[in-house]
Amino acid sequence: MSKFLLPIAIGFVALLPHAGKAQDASFYDCQNDRIPIAIASMPLDKALAKFTSVTRCPVSIDTDRIRGRSTRSMKTARIKGRLTPEQALVRMLRNTPLNGRMIHGGFSVSN
């Protein structure tokens, strides 16, 4: 492929529907300021994805520490209000055996 067409091809691939699933590092801007947050009760994986989308704070799950627990069956609590991301995550996880903690630039979830 010519040097001219390669950037165009890469740009086209970036527009494909599946390319937007993972967030680019420039998306994240985790600030612990109060913001309006409304996230319904839902399965943990979907709730954490919604949390990241709303707050722009990445969340990692410490799989070594939650080994043996099915996170797919865990439902989070509904949250709504003007909250910091940290407050929102703590409230969201209150119906689960998990805890969230702030780490550099985001949050970690473990038990």
C-alpha positions, 0 to 999 in steps of 0.5 A: 500500500502506498504511503499516501493510502495507508493513513487514509486506510487507518483513518477509515478503520477508526470509523468502524463501529467496533473501533470505539469500544475501547477508549483512547487514553485522551478520553480519560480525564478523571477529576474528583469533582462533583458532577451530575451522575445517574446510573441505573441498577444493572450488572456490574460490568455494564455499570462500570462501563457506564460509570467510566463513560459518565465520569471519564474515570477508568476502572480496573478490576483486581481479578486476583483478589476477586477470584472465585466470585462471579461478577456477572451476577452482581447487580449494582445499586442505582445512583443519582445526584451530584456526586464525586466519582469516588462517592458514586463508585462507593454507592454503586458498589454497596449491594456487592461484596466489592469495594472501590478505591482511588488509584492514580488517574482512576479507580480499582475494584476488589473485595 
